[in-house]
Amino acid sequence: MVLLTWIAEVAHEPLVLEPADRRAEWETNTWWLSAEGEDRRSLSVSAVVAAFERTASAIQVRVRELGHPGVATFYVWHDKQAGQLRCSTGSVPADDLPFGGAYALSDRLGPVIEGFLAASEAGRADPEAVPLLVWAFSVGAVSP
């Protein structure tokens, strides 16, 4: 499988939205995605961004169909140390994501993907670079 296929599959994986059990959310709703060998060279920022945007929209539809009444966020970041893109969905607002350290929200996914693809080409990036850049997309219920 290639990265774009894996991103699309995230939209159909099990989804747990339980604000009282954030651990269950994290364990069920967090995905580690990498690009292997030739995939890296064939990927474009725009194709990866579009795949994540489609996945975020599909998750938004699922969350609303489930009738989840509260806030929920789908978010993507580049784990520099692991050399992976990661994504998750949680019952948290974008400004309260469950990271143990500093992070900066980006309203554009492109910079997150650019960092991943650049690091893939050059080898592992410096994991100490802070803050972690995160793209967040609201998938929760729309306020009346």
DSSP file (Angstrom, degrees, kcal/mol; ACC not computed):
  #  RESIDUE AA STRUCTURE BP1 BP2  ACC     N-H-->O    O-->H-N    N-H-->O    O-->H-N    TCO  KAPPA ALPHA  PHI   PSI    X-CA   Y-CA   Z-CA
    1    1 A M              0   0    0      0, 0.0     2,-0.2     0, 0.0     3,-0.0   0.000 360.0 360.0 360.0 151.5    0.0    0.0    0.0
    2    2 A V    >>  -     0   0    0     33,-0.1     4,-2.2     1,-0.1     3,-0.6  -0.665 360.0-102.8-105.7 164.5    1.1    3.6   -0.6
    3    3 A L  H 3> S+     0   0    0      1,-0.2     4,-2.6    -2,-0.2     5,-0.2   0.871 118.4  54.1 -53.9 -44.2    0.7    6.5    1.7
    4    4 A L  H 3> S+     0   0    0      1,-0.2     4,-1.9     2,-0.2    -1,-0.2   0.868 109.3  48.9 -63.3 -35.3   -2.3    8.1   -0.1
    5    5 A T  H <> S+     0   0    0     -3,-0.6     4,-2.1     2,-0.2    -1,-0.2   0.917 110.4  50.7 -67.9 -43.6   -4.2    4.8    0.3
    6    6 A W  H  X S+     0   0    0     -4,-2.2     4,-1.3     1,-0.2    -2,-0.2   0.907 108.7  51.9 -61.4 -41.7   -3.3    4.5    4.0
    7    7 A I  H >X S+     0   0    0     -4,-2.6     4,-0.6     1,-0.2     3,-0.5   0.929 110.0  49.2 -60.3 -44.8   -4.5    8.1    4.5
    8    8 A A  H >< S+     0   0    0     -4,-1.9     3,-0.9     1,-0.2     4,-0.3   0.876 106.5  56.7 -62.4 -37.8   -7.8    7.3    2.8
    9    9 A E  H >< S+     0   0    0     -4,-2.1     3,-1.9     1,-0.2     4,-0.5   0.783  91.0  71.8 -66.9 -27.3   -8.3    4.2    4.9
   10   10 A V  H X< S+     0   0    0     -4,-1.3     3,-1.1    -3,-0.5    -1,-0.2   0.855  88.8  63.2 -56.0 -35.0   -8.0    6.2    8.2
   11   11 A A  T << S+     0   0    0     -3,-0.9    -1,-0.3    -4,-0.6    -2,-0.2   0.700 107.7  42.0 -63.8 -19.1  -11.5    7.6    7.4
   12   12 A H  T <  S+     0   0    0     -3,-1.9    -1,-0.2    -4,-0.3    -2,-0.2   0.366  90.6 106.9-111.4   2.3  -13.0    4.1    7.6
   13   13 A E  S <  S-     0   0    0     -3,-1.1    15,-0.0    -4,-0.5    16,-0.0  -0.320  87.1 -71.6 -76.3 163.3  -11.2    2.8   10.7
   14   14 A P        -     0   0    0      0, 0.0     2,-0.4     0, 0.0    -1,-0.2  -0.212  51.8-155.7 -52.7 146.7  -12.9    2.3   14.1
   15   15 A L        -     0   0    0     -3,-0.1     2,-0.5    47,-0.0    10,-0.1  -0.985  11.0-170.7-135.3 122.0  -13.6    5.6   15.7
   16   16 A V        +     0   0    0     -2,-0.4     2,-0.5     9,-0.2    13,-0.1  -0.960   5.1 179.9-114.5 124.1  -14.0    6.2   19.5
   17   17 A L        +     0   0    0     -2,-0.5     5,-0.1    73,-0.1    73,-0.1  -0.875  24.6 141.9-123.2  96.9  -15.3    9.5   20.8
   18   18 A E    >   -     0   0    0     -2,-0.5     3,-2.6     3,-0.2     7,-0.3  -0.801  31.0-168.1-139.9  90.5  -15.4    9.3   24.5
   19   19 A P  T 3  S+     0   0    0      0, 0.0     3,-0.4     0, 0.0    -1,-0.1   0.780  90.3  57.0 -53.4 -29.0  -14.4   12.5   26.3
   20   20 A A  T 3  S+     0   0    0      1,-0.2     2,-0.2     2,-0.1     3,-0.1   0.628 111.2  44.0 -77.8 -12.3  -14.3   10.6   29.7
   21   21 A D    <>  +     0   0    0     -3,-2.6     4,-1.8     1,-0.1     3,-0.3  -0.598  61.0 161.6-132.7  72.4  -11.8    8.1   28.2
   22   22 A R  H  > S+     0   0    0     -3,-0.4     4,-2.9     1,-0.2     5,-0.2   0.808  75.5  61.4 -62.7 -29.9   -9.1   10.0   26.3
   23   23 A R  H  > S+     0   0    0      2,-0.2     4,-2.8     1,-0.2    -1,-0.2   0.932 104.0  48.0 -63.4 -43.8   -6.8    7.0   26.5
   24   24 A A  H  > S+     0   0    0     -3,-0.3     4,-2.1     2,-0.2     5,-0.3   0.899 112.0  50.8 -62.7 -40.0   -9.3    4.9   24.5
   25   25 A E  H  X S+     0   0    0     -4,-1.8     4,-3.3    -7,-0.3    64,-0.2   0.960 112.1  46.3 -58.9 -50.9   -9.7    7.7   22.0
   26   26 A W  H  X S+     0   0    0     -4,-2.9     4,-0.8     1,-0.2    -2,-0.2   0.921 114.1  47.1 -59.9 -46.5   -5.9    8.0   21.6
   27   27 A E  H  < S+     0   0    0     -4,-2.8    -1,-0.2     1,-0.2    -2,-0.2   0.849 122.5  34.3 -66.8 -34.5   -5.3    4.2   21.2
   28   28 A T  H  < S+     0   0    0     -4,-2.1    -2,-0.2    -5,-0.2    -1,-0.2   0.849 122.8  41.6 -86.9 -37.2   -8.2    3.7   18.7
   29   29 A N  H  < S+     0   0    0     -4,-3.3    60,-0.5    -5,-0.3     2,-0.5   0.258  90.1  95.1-102.8  11.1   -8.0    7.0   16.7
   30   30 A T  E  <  -A   88   0A   0     -4,-0.8     2,-0.4    58,-0.2    58,-0.2  -0.897  50.6-170.9-111.5 132.8   -4.3    7.6   16.3
   31   31 A W  E     -A   87   0A   0     56,-3.1    56,-1.9    -2,-0.5     2,-0.5  -0.945  15.9-150.9-126.9 141.4   -2.5    6.5   13.1
   32   32 A W  E     -A   86   0A   0     -2,-0.4     2,-0.4    54,-0.2    54,-0.2  -0.951  22.2-176.9-110.6 121.0    1.2    6.3   12.2
   33   33 A L  E     +A   85   0A   0     52,-3.4    52,-3.0    -2,-0.5     2,-0.3  -0.959   4.3 175.8-125.4 134.9    1.8    6.7    8.4
   34   34 A S        -     0   0    0     -2,-0.4     2,-0.5    50,-0.2    50,-0.1  -0.915  27.1-127.9-134.0 163.2    5.1    6.5    6.5
   35   35 A A        -     0   0    0     48,-0.4     2,-0.4    -2,-0.3   -33,-0.1  -0.951  27.1-151.8-110.9 126.0    6.3    6.6    3.0
   36   36 A E    >   -     0   0    0     -2,-0.5     3,-2.3     4,-0.0     4,-0.3  -0.802  42.9 -54.8-103.4 139.2    8.5    3.8    1.9
   37   37 A G  T >> S+     0   0    0     -2,-0.4     3,-1.0     1,-0.3     4,-0.7   0.005 126.6  14.1  43.1-116.2   11.2    3.9   -0.8
   38   38 A E  H 3> S+     0   0    0      1,-0.2     4,-1.3     2,-0.2    -1,-0.3   0.728 114.9  74.2 -67.2 -22.3    9.9    5.0   -4.1
   39   39 A D  H <> S+     0   0    0     -3,-2.3     4,-1.0     1,-0.2     3,-0.5   0.903  91.7  57.1 -56.1 -41.0    6.6    6.4   -2.7
   40   40 A R  H X4 S+     0   0    0     -3,-1.0     3,-0.7    -4,-0.3    -1,-0.2   0.906 106.4  47.7 -57.9 -43.9    8.5    9.3   -1.2
   41   41 A R  H 3< S+     0   0    0     -4,-0.7    -1,-0.2     1,-0.2    -2,-0.2   0.759 113.1  48.4 -71.6 -23.9    9.8   10.4   -4.5
   42   42 A S  H 3< S+     0   0    0     -4,-1.3     2,-0.3    -3,-0.5    -1,-0.2   0.533  91.3  98.9 -94.5  -6.1    6.5   10.2   -6.2
   43   43 A L    <<  -     0   0    0     -4,-1.0     2,-0.3    -3,-0.7     3,-0.1  -0.587  53.8-160.6 -85.8 142.1    4.5   12.1   -3.6
   44   44 A S     >  -     0   0    0     -2,-0.3     4,-2.1     1,-0.1     5,-0.2  -0.885  26.9-123.6-114.5 153.0    3.6   15.7   -4.0
   45   45 A V  H  > S+     0   0    0     -2,-0.3     4,-2.8     1,-0.2     5,-0.2   0.924 112.7  52.7 -57.3 -44.8    2.6   18.0   -1.1
   46   46 A S  H  > S+     0   0    0      1,-0.2     4,-2.3     2,-0.2    -1,-0.2   0.867 108.3  49.6 -64.0 -36.6   -0.7   18.8   -2.9
   47   47 A A  H  > S+     0   0    0      2,-0.2     4,-2.0     1,-0.2    -1,-0.2   0.905 113.8  45.1 -68.7 -41.0   -1.7   15.1   -3.3
   48   48 A V  H  X S+     0   0    0     -4,-2.1     4,-2.3     2,-0.2     5,-0.2   0.914 113.7  50.0 -69.3 -42.2   -1.0   14.3    0.4
   49   49 A V  H  X S+     0   0    0     -4,-2.8     4,-2.6    -5,-0.2    -2,-0.2   0.938 110.9  49.5 -59.2 -47.3   -2.8   17.5    1.5
   50   50 A A  H  X S+     0   0    0     -4,-2.3     4,-2.3    -5,-0.2    -1,-0.2   0.888 109.4  52.2 -61.4 -39.6   -5.8   16.6   -0.6
   51   51 A A  H  X S+     0   0    0     -4,-2.0     4,-2.1     1,-0.2    -1,-0.2   0.924 112.0  45.3 -63.5 -44.2   -5.8   13.0    0.8
   52   52 A F  H  X S+     0   0    0     -4,-2.3     4,-2.9     2,-0.2    -2,-0.2   0.887 111.2  53.1 -67.1 -38.0   -5.9   14.3    4.4
   53   53 A E  H  X S+     0   0    0     -4,-2.6     4,-2.2     2,-0.2    -2,-0.2   0.904 109.9  48.0 -64.5 -39.8   -8.5   16.9    3.6
   54   54 A R  H  X S+     0   0    0     -4,-2.3     4,-2.3     2,-0.2    -1,-0.2   0.912 112.9  48.8 -64.3 -41.6  -10.8   14.2    2.1
   55   55 A T  H  X S+     0   0    0     -4,-2.1     4,-2.5     2,-0.2    -2,-0.2   0.920 110.3  50.6 -64.2 -44.0  -10.2   12.0    5.1
   56   56 A A  H  X S+     0   0    0     -4,-2.9     4,-2.3     1,-0.2    -1,-0.2   0.912 111.4  48.4 -60.2 -43.1  -10.9   14.9    7.5
   57   57 A S  H  X S+     0   0    0     -4,-2.2     4,-2.0     2,-0.2    -1,-0.2   0.895 111.3  49.9 -64.9 -40.1  -14.2   15.6    5.7
   58   58 A A  H  X S+     0   0    0     -4,-2.3     4,-2.2     2,-0.2    -2,-0.2   0.894 111.1  48.8 -66.5 -39.4  -15.2   11.9    5.8
   59   59 A I  H  X S+     0   0    0     -4,-2.5     4,-2.9     2,-0.2     5,-0.2   0.892 107.7  55.8 -65.9 -38.7  -14.5   11.7    9.5
   60   60 A Q  H  X S+     0   0    0     -4,-2.3     4,-2.1     1,-0.2    -2,-0.2   0.917 108.0  48.1 -59.0 -43.7  -16.5   14.9   10.0
   61   61 A V  H  X S+     0   0    0     -4,-2.0     4,-2.5     2,-0.2    -1,-0.2   0.927 112.5  49.2 -62.9 -45.0  -19.5   13.2    8.3
   62   62 A R  H  X S+     0   0    0     -4,-2.2     4,-2.1     2,-0.2    -2,-0.2   0.921 109.9  50.8 -60.7 -44.8  -19.1   10.1   10.5
   63   63 A V  H  <>S+     0   0    0     -4,-2.9     5,-1.7     1,-0.2     4,-0.5   0.913 113.0  45.7 -61.3 -42.6  -18.8   12.1   13.7
   64   64 A R  H ><5S+     0   0    0     -4,-2.1     3,-0.9    -5,-0.2    -1,-0.2   0.882 110.8  52.5 -69.5 -37.6  -22.0   13.9   12.9
   65   65 A E  H 3<5S+     0   0    0     -4,-2.5    -1,-0.2     1,-0.2    -2,-0.2   0.834 105.2  56.3 -65.8 -31.4  -23.8   10.7   11.8
   66   66 A L  T 3<5S-     0   0    0     -4,-2.1    -1,-0.2    -5,-0.2    -2,-0.2   0.635 111.9-125.6 -72.2 -13.5  -22.8    9.2   15.2
   67   67 A G  T < 5 +     0   0    0     -3,-0.9    -3,-0.2    -4,-0.5    -2,-0.1   0.725  40.9 176.5  75.2  21.5  -24.6   12.2   16.8
   68   68 A H      < -     0   0    0     -5,-1.7    73,-0.4     1,-0.2    -1,-0.2  -0.461  15.0-160.1 -60.5 118.2  -21.5   13.1   18.9
   69   69 A P        +     0   0    0      0, 0.0    -1,-0.2     0, 0.0     2,-0.1   0.645  58.3  58.3 -81.5 -14.8  -22.8   16.3   20.6
   70   70 A G  S    S-     0   0    0      1,-0.2    71,-1.7    70,-0.0     2,-0.1  -0.215  94.7 -58.8-108.0-166.7  -19.5   17.9   21.5
   71   71 A V        +     0   0    0     69,-0.2     2,-0.3    20,-0.2    -1,-0.2  -0.435  49.0 174.4 -72.5 145.3  -16.3   19.2   20.1
   72   72 A A        -     0   0    0     19,-0.2    67,-2.5    -2,-0.1    68,-1.4  -0.972  10.3-161.7-151.8 143.7  -14.0   16.8   18.1
   73   73 A T  E     -BC  90 138A   0     17,-2.7    17,-2.2    -2,-0.3     2,-0.5  -0.990  11.1-155.6-133.3 134.0  -10.9   17.5   16.2
   74   74 A F  E     -BC  89 137A   0     63,-2.9    63,-2.9    -2,-0.4     2,-0.3  -0.917  29.2-180.0-100.2 132.6   -9.0   15.6   13.5
   75   75 A Y  E     -BC  88 136A   0     13,-2.7    13,-2.1    -2,-0.5     2,-0.4  -0.978  19.0-158.8-142.8 153.0   -5.3   16.6   13.5
   76   76 A V  E     +BC  87 135A   0     59,-2.5    59,-2.5    -2,-0.3     2,-0.3  -0.977  15.8 165.2-132.0 138.1   -2.1   15.8   11.6
   77   77 A W  E     -BC  86 134A   0      9,-2.5     9,-3.2    -2,-0.4     2,-0.7  -0.964  36.0-115.0-146.7 164.6    1.5   16.3   12.6
   78   78 A H  E     -B   85   0A   0     55,-0.6     2,-1.2    -2,-0.3     7,-0.2  -0.909  19.3-150.9-103.5 113.6    5.0   15.1   11.5
   79   79 A D  E  >> -B   84   0A   0      5,-2.6     5,-1.8    -2,-0.7     4,-1.6  -0.734  15.3-171.6 -82.7  98.9    6.7   13.0   14.1
   80   80 A K  T  45S+     0   0    0     -2,-1.2    45,-0.5     1,-0.2    -1,-0.2   0.863  78.2  53.9 -65.4 -38.1   10.2   14.0   13.2
   81   81 A Q  T  45S+     0   0    0      1,-0.2    -1,-0.2    46,-0.2    -2,-0.1   0.904 117.3  36.4 -65.5 -40.9   12.0   11.4   15.4
   82   82 A A  T  45S-     0   0    0      2,-0.1    -1,-0.2    -3,-0.1    -2,-0.2   0.634 104.6-128.1 -84.8 -15.1   10.0    8.5   13.9
   83   83 A G  T  <5 +     0   0    0     -4,-1.6   -48,-0.4     1,-0.3     2,-0.3   0.851  67.4 121.9  70.2  34.2   10.0   10.0   10.4
   84   84 A Q  E   < - B   0  79A   0     -5,-1.8    -5,-2.6   -50,-0.1     2,-0.4  -0.881  64.7-126.1-128.4 155.9    6.2    9.5   10.1
   85   85 A L  E     -AB  33  78A   0    -52,-3.0   -52,-3.4    -2,-0.3     2,-0.4  -0.834  34.1-166.2 -90.1 140.7    3.1   11.5    9.6
   86   86 A R  E     -AB  32  77A   0     -9,-3.2    -9,-2.5    -2,-0.4     2,-0.3  -0.961   9.6-177.5-128.7 149.7    0.6   10.9   12.4
   87   87 A C  E     +AB  31  76A   0    -56,-1.9   -56,-3.1    -2,-0.4     2,-0.3  -0.984   4.3 171.5-143.2 154.8   -3.0   11.8   12.6
   88   88 A S  E     -AB  30  75A   0    -13,-2.1   -13,-2.7    -2,-0.3     2,-0.4  -0.974  23.0-140.3-154.9 163.8   -5.7   11.4   15.3
   89   89 A T  E     + B   0  74A   0    -60,-0.5     2,-0.3    -2,-0.3   -15,-0.2  -1.000  30.3 166.3-129.9 133.7   -9.2   12.3   16.2
   90   90 A G  E     - B   0  73A   0    -17,-2.2   -17,-2.7    -2,-0.4     2,-1.7  -0.976  48.7-109.9-147.2 160.5  -10.2   13.3   19.7
   91   91 A S  S    S+     0   0    0     -2,-0.3   -19,-0.2   -19,-0.2   -20,-0.2  -0.383  86.2 100.1 -84.5  57.4  -13.0   14.9   21.7
   92   92 A V  S    S-     0   0    0     -2,-1.7    -2,-0.2   -19,-0.1     2,-0.1  -0.972  76.2-109.1-139.9 151.6  -10.8   18.0   22.3
   93   93 A P    >   -     0   0    0      0, 0.0     3,-2.2     0, 0.0   -20,-0.1  -0.432  40.1-105.6 -75.4 161.6  -10.6   21.5   20.9
   94   94 A A  G >  S+     0   0    0      1,-0.3     3,-0.8     2,-0.1   -21,-0.0   0.792 119.7  57.2 -58.9 -30.0   -7.6   22.3   18.7
   95   95 A D  G 3  S+     0   0    0      1,-0.2    -1,-0.3    10,-0.0    10,-0.0   0.362 108.1  48.1 -86.2   9.0   -6.1   24.4   21.4
   96   96 A D  G <  S+     0   0    0     -3,-2.2    -1,-0.2     2,-0.0    -2,-0.1  -0.123  74.0 155.3-136.9  38.9   -6.1   21.5   23.9
   97   97 A L    <   -     0   0    0     -3,-0.8     2,-2.1     1,-0.1    -3,-0.0  -0.359  55.1-106.5 -69.8 150.3   -4.6   18.6   21.9
   98   98 A P        +     0   0    0      0, 0.0     2,-0.4     0, 0.0    -1,-0.1  -0.303  68.3 136.8 -82.1  58.4   -3.0   15.8   24.0
   99   99 A F        -     0   0    0     -2,-2.1     4,-0.1     2,-0.2     0, 0.0  -0.801  52.9-140.6 -98.8 145.7    0.7   16.5   23.3
  100  100 A G  S    S+     0   0    0     -2,-0.4     2,-0.2     2,-0.1    -1,-0.1   0.585  82.2  30.4 -80.5  -9.5    3.1   16.5   26.1
  101  101 A G  S    S-     0   0    0      1,-0.1    -2,-0.2    31,-0.0     2,-0.1  -0.646 103.1 -50.1-134.6-169.1    5.0   19.5   24.8
  102  102 A A        +     0   0    0     -2,-0.2    30,-1.7     2,-0.0     2,-0.3  -0.354  51.7 175.2 -69.1 144.1    4.6   22.7   22.9
  103  103 A Y  E     -d  132   0A   0     28,-0.2     2,-0.5    27,-0.1    30,-0.2  -0.987  21.2-143.1-145.6 155.2    2.8   22.7   19.6
  104  104 A A  E     -d  133   0A   0     28,-3.5    30,-2.8    -2,-0.3     2,-0.3  -0.977  19.3-131.5-121.1 129.5    1.8   25.4   17.1
  105  105 A L  E     -d  134   0A   0     -2,-0.5     2,-0.4    28,-0.2    30,-0.2  -0.574  19.1-160.4 -78.8 140.2   -1.5   25.2   15.2
  106  106 A S  E     -d  135   0A   0     28,-2.7    30,-0.7    -2,-0.3     6,-0.0  -0.973  17.9-154.0-119.4 135.2   -1.3   25.8   11.5
  107  107 A D  S    S+     0   0    0     -2,-0.4     2,-0.4    28,-0.1    28,-0.1   0.501  85.9  63.8 -83.5  -1.9   -4.3   26.7    9.4
  108  108 A R        -     0   0    0      1,-0.1     4,-0.4     0, 0.0    -1,-0.0  -0.981  64.2-160.7-123.0 132.8   -2.5   25.1    6.4
  109  109 A L  S >> S+     0   0    0     -2,-0.4     4,-2.0     1,-0.2     3,-0.8   0.751  79.0  82.6 -79.3 -26.2   -1.6   21.5    6.2
  110  110 A G  H 3> S+     0   0    0      1,-0.2     4,-3.2     2,-0.2     5,-0.2   0.869  86.9  52.4 -49.5 -48.4    1.0   22.1    3.5
  111  111 A P  H 3> S+     0   0    0      0, 0.0     4,-2.0     0, 0.0    -1,-0.2   0.856 108.8  51.3 -61.0 -33.7    3.8   23.1    5.8
  112  112 A V  H <> S+     0   0    0     -3,-0.8     4,-1.7    -4,-0.4    -2,-0.2   0.939 114.7  42.8 -65.2 -46.1    3.4   19.9    7.9
  113  113 A I  H  X S+     0   0    0     -4,-2.0     4,-3.0     2,-0.2     5,-0.3   0.896 110.8  55.5 -68.6 -41.2    3.5   17.8    4.8
  114  114 A E  H  X S+     0   0    0     -4,-3.2     4,-2.7    -5,-0.2     5,-0.2   0.918 107.5  50.3 -56.6 -44.1    6.4   19.8    3.3
  115  115 A G  H  X S+     0   0    0     -4,-2.0     4,-2.1    -5,-0.2    -1,-0.2   0.901 111.8  47.9 -61.5 -41.3    8.4   19.1    6.5
  116  116 A F  H  X S+     0   0    0     -4,-1.7     4,-2.2     2,-0.2    -2,-0.2   0.948 114.5  44.3 -64.4 -50.0    7.7   15.4    6.3
  117  117 A L  H  X S+     0   0    0     -4,-3.0     4,-1.8     1,-0.2    -2,-0.2   0.887 114.0  50.1 -65.9 -38.4    8.6   15.1    2.6
  118  118 A A  H  X S+     0   0    0     -4,-2.7     4,-2.0    -5,-0.3    -1,-0.2   0.906 112.2  47.5 -64.9 -41.6   11.8   17.2    3.1
  119  119 A A  H  X S+     0   0    0     -4,-2.1     4,-1.3    -5,-0.2    -2,-0.2   0.859 108.7  55.3 -67.7 -34.6   12.8   15.1    6.0
  120  120 A S  H  < S+     0   0    0     -4,-2.2    -1,-0.2     1,-0.2    -2,-0.2   0.889 111.0  44.9 -64.1 -38.7   12.1   11.9    4.0
  121  121 A E  H  < S+     0   0    0     -4,-1.8    -2,-0.2     1,-0.2    -1,-0.2   0.872 122.5  35.4 -71.8 -37.4   14.4   13.1    1.3
  122  122 A A  H  < S-     0   0    0     -4,-2.0    -2,-0.2     1,-0.4    -1,-0.2   0.421 114.7-107.7 -99.6   0.5   17.2   14.2    3.6
  123  123 A G  S  < S-     0   0    0     -4,-1.3    -1,-0.4    -5,-0.1    -2,-0.1  -0.537  71.2 -11.1  97.2-173.1   16.9   11.6    6.3
  124  124 A R  S    S-     0   0    0     -2,-0.2   -43,-0.1    -3,-0.1     2,-0.1  -0.335  70.1-133.4 -65.2 138.3   15.6   12.1    9.8
  125  125 A A        -     0   0    0    -45,-0.5    -1,-0.1     1,-0.1   -42,-0.1  -0.356  38.0 -77.2 -84.6 169.3   15.0   15.7   10.9
  126  126 A D    >   -     0   0    0      1,-0.2     3,-1.4    -2,-0.1    -1,-0.1  -0.575  38.7-159.2 -68.7 112.2   16.1   17.2   14.2
  127  127 A P  T 3  S+     0   0    0      0, 0.0   -46,-0.2     0, 0.0    -1,-0.2   0.645  85.1  67.6 -70.8 -12.3   13.5   15.9   16.8
  128  128 A E  T 3   +     0   0    0    -48,-0.1     2,-0.2     2,-0.1    -2,-0.1   0.571  69.2 117.4 -84.4  -8.5   14.3   18.7   19.2
  129  129 A A    <   -     0   0    0     -3,-1.4   -49,-0.1     2,-0.0    -4,-0.0  -0.413  62.5-121.7 -62.7 128.5   12.9   21.4   16.9
  130  130 A V  S    S+     0   0    0     -2,-0.2     2,-0.1     1,-0.1   -27,-0.1  -0.909  71.9  34.5-129.8 157.8   10.0   23.1   18.7
  131  131 A P  S    S-     0   0    0      0, 0.0     2,-0.3     0, 0.0   -28,-0.2   0.649  77.4-124.9 -82.8 164.8    7.3   23.7   18.6
  132  132 A L  E     - d   0 103A   0    -30,-1.7   -28,-3.5    -2,-0.1     2,-0.5  -0.516  24.2-130.8 -66.9 129.5    5.6   20.8   16.9
  133  133 A L  E     - d   0 104A   0     -2,-0.3   -55,-0.6   -30,-0.2     2,-0.4  -0.758  30.8-178.0 -89.4 127.2    3.6   22.1   13.9
  134  134 A V  E     -Cd  77 105A   0    -30,-2.8   -28,-2.7    -2,-0.5     2,-0.5  -0.987  20.8-150.9-132.2 131.8    0.0   20.6   13.9
  135  135 A W  E     -Cd  76 106A   0    -59,-2.5   -59,-2.5    -2,-0.4     2,-0.4  -0.889  21.8-168.5 -97.7 129.9   -2.8   21.0   11.4
  136  136 A A  E     -C   75   0A   0    -30,-0.7     2,-0.4    -2,-0.5   -61,-0.2  -0.945  11.5-171.6-125.2 143.9   -6.2   20.7   13.1
  137  137 A F  E     -C   74   0A   0    -63,-2.9   -63,-2.9    -2,-0.4     2,-0.3  -0.992  26.4-124.5-135.3 122.1   -9.7   20.4   11.5
  138  138 A S  E     +C   73   0A   0     -2,-0.4   -65,-0.3   -65,-0.2   -78,-0.1  -0.518  35.0 164.8 -71.0 125.7  -12.9   20.6   13.5
  139  139 A V        +     0   0    0    -67,-2.5   -66,-0.2    -2,-0.3    -1,-0.2   0.299  42.5 105.3-119.7   4.7  -15.0   17.4   12.9
  140  140 A G  S    S-     0   0    0    -68,-1.4   -69,-0.2     1,-0.2   -76,-0.1  -0.086  81.9 -58.1 -81.5-178.6  -17.4   17.9   15.9
  141  141 A A        -     0   0    0    -71,-1.7     2,-0.4   -73,-0.4    -1,-0.2  -0.233  54.1-116.0 -60.2 144.6  -21.0   19.0   16.0
  142  142 A V        -     0   0    0     -3,-0.1    -1,-0.1   -71,-0.1   -71,-0.0  -0.692  31.2-116.5 -82.7 132.1  -21.9   22.4   14.6
  143  143 A S              0   0    0     -2,-0.4    -1,-0.1     1,-0.1   -73,-0.0  -0.440 360.0 360.0 -68.1 142.2  -23.1   24.8   17.2
  144  144 A P              0   0    0      0, 0.0    -1,-0.1     0, 0.0    -2,-0.0   0.506 360.0 360.0 -69.2 360.0  -26.7   25.9   16.7
